[in-house]
Amino acid sequence: MKNSEVVRCWWWGREAKSGHLSTDGVSLWSYNLKIGGMKGGEKVAYDFRSSAGRFVSVTTSRHVGLAARHAKLVEAW
């Protein structure tokens, strides 16, 4: 499964895993870092990209980028 498919599964509320990106349908995880969740019934991505000043890793930044395209909200964590 591709990372983009994992993010789509997160959006639809389904469990999925690919490498170091996983979801239980509610939360989205990059390695052991929660990068997505729910707020007020909407999907929210937590911004750990370098542009947000919260850079963790290149891979996590890519995962957040995918999540941000699908999330209703993108918030600094």
C-alpha positions in Angstrom: 0.0 0.0 0.0 1.3 3.5 -0.8 1.5 6.3 1.7 -1.1 8.3 -0.2 -3.5 5.4 0.2 -2.9 5.3 4.0 -3.8 9.0 4.2 -7.0 8.4 2.1 -7.9 5.5 4.5 -7.4 8.0 7.4 -9.8 10.4 5.7 -12.4 7.7 5.2 -12.0 6.3 8.8 -10.4 3.0 7.9 -7.3 1.3 9.3 -4.2 1.1 7.1 -0.4 0.8 7.3 2.5 1.3 4.9 6.1 1.3 6.1 6.3 4.0 8.8 2.9 5.6 8.2 -0.2 4.2 9.8 -3.8 5.0 10.8 -6.5 3.5 13.0 -9.0 5.6 11.0 -9.0 8.4 13.6 -5.3 9.2 14.2 -2.5 9.3 11.7 1.0 8.3 12.8 4.4 8.8 11.2 6.7 6.5 13.1 5.5 7.0 16.7 4.5 10.6 16.2 0.9 11.5 15.9 0.6 13.8 12.8 -3.2 13.7 12.4 -6.4 13.4 14.4 -9.9 14.8 14.8 -11.0 18.2 16.1 -14.7 19.1 16.2 -15.6 16.2 13.9 -13.1 17.3 11.2 -9.7 15.7 10.2 -6.8 17.9 11.3 -3.1 17.5 10.3 -0.4 18.6 12.8 2.3 20.5 11.0 5.7 19.1 11.7 7.2 20.4 8.4 10.3 22.7 8.3 8.2 25.6 7.1 6.3 25.4 10.4 9.5 25.5 12.4 8.7 22.0 13.9 10.8 19.9 11.6 11.2 16.2 12.8 12.5 14.4 9.7 12.3 14.4 5.9 10.0 11.4 6.0 7.7 12.8 8.6 7.6 16.1 6.7 6.5 14.2 3.6 3.8 12.3 5.6 2.5 15.6 6.9 2.4 17.1 3.4 0.2 14.2 2.3 -2.1 14.6 5.3 -2.3 18.3 4.9 -3.8 17.8 1.4 -6.7 15.8 2.8 -7.2 17.4 6.2 -9.8 20.1 6.8 -7.4 21.9 9.2 -3.6 22.1 9.4 -2.4 23.2 12.9 1.0 23.8 14.5 1.6 21.3 17.1 
